[in-house]
């Protein structure tokens, strides 16, 4: 890989970190905001619903623009746009203003997955799993640092700085990305390439399975990452009772669990994808159920294991798209994959708010997630096995 391409990949991976960081600042900030505004968690958390709706709905137009205009240009818009939207959120004065600004963050955040990942996997064949695994780790670091950065800034300097400081950083990265990549050919437009040589019926089966697993997986991912700060706030009183302390613990959990994507990425390159798929989804069920009833140190251990397999599923779905779609419409394929995933994940916010308002505890939420994970296992088992692919004509 040439140095210019290496530099571009660095910025694309950094974009994944920033994308998830911005989407998960508010679930930590809301802990401080509910105290400052003297409003309940279940009332303020739904202010982020617009962000998650835009995160999913914006994927389709983002993918279309990338394929018809410029993937590189769309990534520049992503970095600068999401940074500006975050800074604007930091100046919000009322709940409706916060909701509107968070929705704007979600709209710009929608650009990354269909565009950035399509750029990343262009012409990548031999190390596809590794490439997606490394990118996934960067994204999970964004999930992890969202809690840490938001918790620290909110506690030391006020919740507004938790949006303003990352916003300034993103704009700076966007400017650097523009100058680093404006003369690099790869990723500016989609290269034409041959489509997958599989029967239409098998491709349809694969994409139905992708739709099922990304919708359920998206809901589980969002529900666990959005609820984790509140879960730790209520379950880890023996370990911490501050917003910063919660942010640190959430960050540690996600940093350790992030390594799952490296491991799964390597397994995808060396093993048949179905075998990895079944194992990763099946292990989520008992861990989700345990997370609902654990406390203190046991809660931390279970949370690490649970998030390890929740994070580990992500590169599997992305690898399916990369392997079974032609490059000229891959950004749109990723757009469809993520609009399904993020649209389903939007349900997590009202579900969390309703469960907490109704039961005063998040344990029923994790029972629901454990039951939903059964659907993941069923879809993984339905994925075509190695023999089915070998019997297809070359």
Steps between C-alpha positions, in 0.01 A plus 500: 500500500648836400562776760220722367250214523625422853440860601150494354420177685614664825253784452220261400558301819511822704168592340346179635620593849351848475174371352420278797641748749259774392201264501567393859597825672143572608428170687776600745433875497134434582605379847642846577226682310221332697653633823558851363151531352335294775324274249480118502725283284199339329382846386832632367641187330233506222640837385757289312239308298521740206876441483459125468218533245717732288796265551306229319289698251795709382697193390309456173552854362859498629578177313328626184691829505827317559449275197376781273720786618806417712573272794793721597287814484231343718760410764619862512137604554474238775797623705421870479121466516485277806754720680298815432176328609661388827626852576146628434364245749732642763319835472146357527282670761191278515397135456359558152823670392702206629271260315536698175878524528537131585293419191743705293789302649322179401450625143871564449591182690295304244763574236781294650392136476375484139780724374804452723479122509438481124822701451686280746416165338546617137736251332554321832476121461771303682481689831134600497427363848810660650423837337143497632616376840749783544241753384251350746744542787533870417120528502479326835766730640262780404225328696738463795645852496154654464421397857844599632530835320138599562522397865825687561407819315148509650633460854794740474381767257124448452299291259524753216874445460431128446357602160713803415850353549443186284331721239808719464717186477286352221518816288878496537517135392274577204732774377802269537314222316424732209863598449623143551257341255421752228767357269433133583299331227362208704156563643414816304266306277383142505705274275313269271540134580339163443203403708490191721470172309223348709145397408234763556319275749813463714572872488140573604536256790824664611352850492187395690727355769706821501179702539385289795833494681577867446157608628512282812873558546455875458232507769713295740810712431317829555306379804813376675721800417234762578389334824848407628574834678164487681541129577840568658359804683251271674700175531853616587437720805767310692759601237403855397231764537619774262438568132874483433536171687217347298658629179835345591346159573290502183812596305701212650225251412479619140878521454543137602197382302620689192769238448222262391493658157870428442449137599180458299659678202787250496258209541298622201817483288589147613167329576169473319287796597205287615701327773613833644151645459325225699750505787497879543120526501435198724724627781312830520187337647623386846715810544212740431286316755781507759556873447144565610555357848869557579646751744834673571815307393299213348308760298827633360623154400168406338485836320844442345405153378159613373637796306782283362247295304267792421794688346629181339193464281553829315787402262312182404211695350735747327706214354186348347426823315861537386518144364165474328449841337668672205706809581305740279193473725665392825446838669127464434507142629665620821243781513215246491676283761546793736160659444349166607736471796472857623125522440448195720748636755286813536252288695762460773458852636122491567533138618764595758304806613174302529656208689673730747190715554278191543726277713757740644768253389655380172485125573188440282679670210775238500247217511343641182843531338587143592181374335569709188848347481333164430400647164866576428593136557218380274612731219864394542402134474307576180806655332635283213777266612840442345375210285227719347761752375738232374232344281443828313662534154809719483 
